[in-house]
Amino acid sequence: MTSLRSLRPVAAFAALLACVAPAALFAQTPADTLVLADAIDDIVSIDPAEAFEFSGADLNNNLYDSLVELDPAKPGELVPGLAESWSVDADGVTYRFKMRPGVTFSSGNPVTAEAAAQSLRRVVKMDKTPAFILTQFGLTKDNVDQTVSFDGDTLILKTDKPYAPTFIYNCLTSTPAYIVDVKAAMEHEVNGDMGNEWLKSHSEGTGAYVLRSFKPNEGYILQAREGHWRGDAPIKNVLMRHIPEGATQRLLIEKGDIDIAREMTPTDIEGVSGNPDIVVQNDVGGQIYYLAMNQKVADLANPKVLEAMRWAVDYQGMADSILKGQWVVHQAFLPKGFLGALDDTPYSLDLEKAKAALAESGVKLPLEVSLTVRNNPERMNIAQSVQHTFGQIGINVTLDVGDGKQVLEKFRGRQHQITLQTWGPDYPDPHTNASTFAENPDNSDEAKATGYLAWRTAWDPGAMGAQAEAAVAEPDAAKRAAMYEDMQRVHRDSSAFVTMFQMARQDALRANIKGFHAGGATDQASYWTVTK
């Protein structure tokens, strides 16, 4: 396999590098190059041990591979990656991953069980933000050299207790589980950082592409590897341009200067929908919109008040007007695409049912409440719709508007009455949301358990917390899915949350672009599948 480290930029590659500049425009994108436009200013680091932003995850999905992977063409389906097979011992805590033979990193170093073990150990020892995805298995800095080991061509992972195997495998598809060439990274170690500073702007992986240039808030360039274990990527180069403005993206894709526009507004999408040279591709993302009612407010803890609110939201009206295809109606805490997710949406705007429930509540009307919302156009529009429909049943809503930091501080401090928020999963397993929405081990103010949304809204889920813990330990995937379905039904009808929408991605593609997978709710964007 060719080492891309030995390659030297040529004139064509230099031309690509120049295209990162916003002023550069193509008459037509090169046949061997995929040009995308997106907002990528959220990237803090692209070191898999540290990266925890959406744009960085998309990038890393094309630079690195994991032991177990998700099939981009079959959302949620686990397939072999750098491990050609895996199993769990009868003890329920010992997992064995047989490595795929003959694979090398872009440096030319072989991908062995030892190299994979070093990569996972590095994540735990560095203990950056995404490390919890691995440390929740009981891995610590002190024990990781023993709990992550190797024997010949087999990596061995030992967890602290039995978990559902699907939980372990799903977590191992996430960004911190991408296998990094630690040997190559350590050649650039500075002050004991294990190569972290180097990997913030370079790649040392096994992916279909190698990073050739990265400029924060400007863009990046990828070059395909020859002899990749999946087969060579059909597109030789990938050029990402940081262009956050939807109107600019629309202009560029209409002119043919970019192949894929990923940040277009509903108005822009509507504007290109009739263009025969452009295809609008729909997908779902993992984020969900919800209302959270603080249970410290007596009236908001009344079950009939909560029921009335569920019938007083104009779900479809907002999806069709305010959100225009960017979000779809969804009423369960697991996004579509996750194991056990519910698709049914039993609630709709029904003011008579809402008024009847409110009458049964016994609360004095009108009920005066505040809704804490971020000063963002989309969120303000949703909040104003809720304010309008709630007002029609006798709930007068005052909008408490602040910037993102202010609104989050109130929510995390349990200082809100009602708040409008979004939540995205941290890893592609149902436990990520079940533990957040349905667990609250200590509901006291002193606990300050801000990682639990149930705690933030002072809601005691009762037996549901134990059910979530049972589900994450259930070895049978079908039974596990059924457990989450049951939990979501109870949560949807009786919790302190009103879940309303799931993100719906709309990407605009030039008509000659085929095979682009945006990632859905559980995965990230795949460039190696694209042809043009």
N, C-alpha and C positions, 0 to 999 in steps of 0.2 A: 504494500500500500504506500502511495506516495506521501511524503511528509510535506505539508503545505508550508512548514516553517522555512523550507529551502527555496520556496518560490519567490520571485522578485516581481514587483509591480511593473507592468508594461504600459505602453501608451494608452491602450483602451481602458485599463484600470485607472490610470491617472485621470482620464476623462470622466469616469464614473465618480471619482472623488470630487471633482469640480462640481458635479451635479448636485451635491449636497447643498450648495448655496441656494437660497430661496429664489434668486434672480434667474437661475439657470432653467431653461425650458427646452424640451425636446419637440421637434416636429412630430416624431414618433419614437416610442421607446425602443431600444435595441432588442433584437429577437432573442438574445441570450441573457437578457436582464429583466428582472421583475422590479418595477418601481411602485412603491407604496407611499401613501401620505397618511399620517396619523398624528395625534398629539402624544408625544413621548416624553414630555417634560416631567413626568412622575418618576423617571428612572433615577434612583439614588446610587445603586450599584448593580452590576451584572454578575458579581461573584455569586454562584448558586448558594453558597453558605450564608449570604446576606440579602440577596435580592428578594423583595417582598412587594413589588409593585406590578400592576397589570402589564405595562409595556415591557418591563424587564423580563417577565415570565414568558411573554410571546417571543422575545429575542432568544432567551436561553433554551426554549423548546427546540430551536433549530441548531443550536451549538452543542448541545449535550444530549445524552441518552441516559435512561435509568435502567435498573435491573428488570423492573416490570413496567410496561407501558400501556397507554390507552390507544386504541385503534381510532385514528381521526375520522375514519369513514363509518365507524360504528360506535356512537357516543356511549361511554360508560363501560365498554367491553375491554377487559384486561387481556393483553397479548404479551408474548415474550419480547424482552428487550435485550439488554446485555446479558441477562440470564436466559438460557434457552429452556430451563424448566425450574420448578420450585416445589417444595413440599414442606409440611409441618410434621414433626415427630408426634408420637402418641402422648407425650407430656404436655402438648398444647402450647409450649413456650419456645421450642427450638425450631427455627425456620432455616431451611437449606436452599441455597440458590446455586445451581450449576451454571458456570459461566459459559457463554458462547465462545467457541475457540476461534483463534485467528484474527481477533479484532485488535486494532491498535488505536491509540490516541492520535491526534493530529501531529503530535511531536514525533511519532514513530514508536513511542514506548508501548509495550504490550498491555492489553487490558486483562489483568489477572484477578483472581479472587482476592489476593493480597492488596492490589491497587484499589479495588472497589471498597475493601474494608477500610483502607486508609482514608478514602474520600468521605465515607460516612462518619468515621471517627473525627475527622477534621471539623465537620459541622457541629458536632456535640462539643468539642473542645473550644471552638471559637465562640460558641454560645451567642450568636447574633439572633436577630428577631425571629427568623423562621425555624430556629433549632427546636422549638417546642414540638414541632410536628414529629420529630424523632425522639425527643426526650420523654414524650408522654408514654412511650413504651417501657420506661424505667431505665433508659440509658442516661448515664451521668459522666461527667469528666473523669471521675474516679474509677468507674467500672467499664467504660466503653472499650478499652483495650481487651477486656475479657468477654464482654457481651456481644461485640462485633469482631469475629475472628475468621479464620480461613483454614481450610484443609485441602491442599492440592488445588483442584479447579472449582472448589465449592466454598462460597461465602456462607458463614453461619451467624445468624442473628438470634440472640436469646432475649426474650421479653421478661418483664418482672412478674407477669401473671398471664393466664390464658386470655386471649382476645379473639374476636371473630377474625378468621384469616383474611376475609375481604377487607377488614379495617386496616390490617397491616399492609396488604398489597396495594390498596388504594393510596395510602399515605406514601408508599414508596414510588408512586408516580409523580409526586410533587417536586417542586423546584429544589429544595435542599437535598433531595435524594438523587439528583443528577450526579453522575459519576465524573469526578474531576481528576485530572492527571496531577496528583499531589506532588509527585517527583518533579515534574516540570515547573509547577507553581513555586515550589520551595527554592528553585534556582533564583527566584526574584524576592525572596523573603527579606523584609526590612523590619528590624526591631521586634522580631518574634511574631509578625503578623500572619505567618503561614501563607504568604503570597497574596493576601487580601487586597492590598493596594494595586498590585499588578492586575489581578483578575477583575478589578472594577472597570477596566477598559480593554481587556484582552480575553481570549478564550483558550482553554486547555482541556478540550473535551473530545468526544467521539462522534459528535453530531454530523449531520449531512453537510453542514456549512462551518466555515471558520471565519471568525471576525477579522476583517482587514482594516477597518477604521471605525471609530466611534467618537462622535463629538456631541457632548451633552447639549440638549436643546437645539440641535441642528439635524443630526441623522446618523445613520450607520450604514456600512457596506459589508456584505457577506460574500464569500467566495466558496463555491461548491468543492467538496473533497472528491478526489478520484478514488474509486474502489470502496465506497462506503458499504457497510455490511448489509444495508437495505437495498443497495443498488444506487448508482449515481443519480443525484437530483437532476431532473430534466433542464432546469434553469441554472445557468452557470453562476450568475451574480444576482444578488438582491440588494436593492438600494431603498432604504427607508428615509423619507424626508419629514422632518418635524414641521407640520403645517396644521395648526390647531383650528384654523378658521374654515368652517364648512363651505362658505361661499367660494373661498379660494380653491378648495379641493374640487368643488363642482366645476369651476372654470377649467382647471387643469385636466380633469378626466374627460370633459367634453372636447377639449382640444387634442386629447391623446397624449398629453405630456406625462401622465401617470397611468398605471394599470389598475390600481385598486385605491379607492378612497374610503377611509375607515372612520371618518369623524364628521360625516355630513348630517345636517339638521333634517328634521322631517320635511321642512319646506324645500330643502335642496334635493332630498330623495324624490319628493313629488315632482320636482322640476325635471329630473332626468328620466323619470319612469317611462316616458313615451319615446325616448331616444333609442333607435334600433341598434346603436353601437354600444349601448350600456345595459348591463344586467344588474338588477338589484337582488342581492342574495340575503335572505332572511335566516336568522339563527337566534338562539337564546343565549343569554349570559347567566352568570350565577347570582347576580345581585337581586334583592327583593326590596320593595317599598313596604313600609308598615307604619301604623300608628301605635304608640305605646302609651297606655293610661296609667298614671302613677297610683298605685293602690293605697298610698298613704292618704289620698283624698277620698273621704268616705263615700261620696256619691259615685265616684268613678270605680269604686270597688263593688258596687251593687251589680250583681249578675244581669239584671234586667236592663240596666243602663248600658252595659256593654253589649247586650244583645240588640238593643235599639240602635246603637252606633253601627253595628254590622249591617243593618238594613238601611242605614241612612247615608251610605257612601255610593256615589254615582260611578261605580267601577268602569262600566263599559263606556259611559259618556266621556269620562276622562281619557280612556284609552283611545277613543276615536277622534277626540278633538285636541286636548292639551298634549297628549303624548304621541299621537299620530304614528303608531307603529314602532316607537322606540321602547315601549313597555307593553306587555300583554297582561290581561287579568289573571291573577294567580293568588290563591287563598290558603296556601299551606307553607310551613316554614322550610320545607325542603324544595329547592328549585327543580323544575322539570329537568330530567337527565340524571338525577341522583337515584341511587338504590332506594326504593320505597317511596318515591315522590308521588303525591296525589295530583291528578289533573283536574278533578271535578271542582266546580266553582258554584256552590249552592246559594251564595248570597248575591243579591242584586239590589238596586235601588228600589225600595218598597216603603214609601213613607207611611202607609197605613199600618204595616206590620211594625215599623219603628215606633209609631205613636202608641200602638197597643202595648208594646213591651215597656215603653216609658211610663205608661199609665199604671202598669202592674208594679213598677219599681217603687212607687210610693214617694219618690223624691219631689221636692217642691219645684214647680216650674215658674218662670224659665230658669233653667240651670245655667249658671254663669261659669265658664271655664276658659282657660287660656291654652293656646296651641303654640308651642315653641317650634320655630321653623327657621331654617337657614335662608339667608337673603340671596337666593338663587332663583332665576326666573321660573324654571320648571317647578321647583318646590313651592314657590310662592303661588303659582297657578293651582297646584294640587291643594294647597292649604286653603286657598280662597274658595275652591269648589266645596271642600269639606265644610268650611264656614257657612256657605250658602245652604247646603242641604241639611246640616245639623240645625241651622236656624229655623228651618221649616217644621221641625218636630218639637221645638221648645228648648233647644240647647244653644245658647248664645256663646259664640266663640270669639274671643279676642286674640288676635295674632301677636305673638311675642317673637319679634324678628331679631336675629343676630347673625354674626358671621359664623363660619363653620366651627371655629374654636370655641366661641361663646356657647353655641347650641350644644356642642358635645360636652363641654364642662358642666352645663346644667343637667344634662341627661346622666352623665357619669356620677354626678353628685346627688341624684334623685331630687332635684329641685324643680322639675317640670311638673305640669299637670297632664297635658297631652303633648306628645312630640311626634313630629314626622321625621322618619329616619330611613336610611337604606342599610342593608347588611349584605356583605359578600362572603362566601365560604373561604376558609383558610386552606383547605385541602379537599380533594375530590372524594370524600366519604361522608355519609349522612351524619356521622357523629359530630362533625364540625358544627352543624347547625342545631342538632338535637341537644347537644350539651349546652349550647349558648341560649337557646330559646326555652328549654324545658328543664334545666337544672338550676338549682339555687341552694347550695348546701347550707348556707348561713344567711338568713334574710336580715340580720341586724345591720344597723348603720355602721357599726364598728368594723364589720367584715370588709367593707370597701372592695367587694368582689366585682369590680367593674368589667371583668371579662365575661360575666354572665349577664345577658340582656334581661333575664328574669330578675336579677338582683337590682339592676339599674331602675327597673320600674316597680320595685318593692313587691313583686308577685311571688307567692309561695306555690310552686307547682305540685306540692304534695307528693303523691305516689309516682308522678310522672318522672321525677328525677331518678328513682330506682329503676323505672322502666327503661330509661335511656342507658343506664349503666348495664342493664341486662342485655339490651340490644347490641351494645358494642362488644359483648362477650359471646353472643350467639354464633356458633360455628356454622350452622346451616344458613346459607345465603337467602333461600326462599322464606324461611321462618323469620329471618332478620328483617327482610323487606316488609313482611306482614306486621311485625312489631312497630316499625316506623309508621306504617299506614294508620294503625290504630291510634298511636300517639298523636299524629297530626289531626285526626278527626276530633279528638277530645280537645286538643290545644286550640284548634280553629273555632270551636263552639264555646269554650269556657275560659280561655286565658285572658290576660290583660292586653293582648295584642289584636289588632285588626290588620291582617296581611292583605295587601291589595294587588300588587303587580310584581312581575318578574321582568328583568331586562330582556329586551328583544333587539339583538344587533341587526343593523342593516348596513351592509357594505355594498358600495357601488363598484362594479367590475367592468372593464372593457370586455366586449362580447367574445373576444378571442381567448380570454383567460378561463382555463378549466382547472378543476381539482383543488381550488383553494378552500381550506377548512379553517373557519374562524376560531374554532375551539369549543364552542358551545358553553355549557355551564360547568363542565368538569375538566376541560383540557385547555390548551393554548393554541395559538395560530400555527399552522404548518405550511412552510414555504416549499419543502422538499416534494410535496405532492402536486405542485402547480406545473401546468404546461401552457404554452401560448403559441 
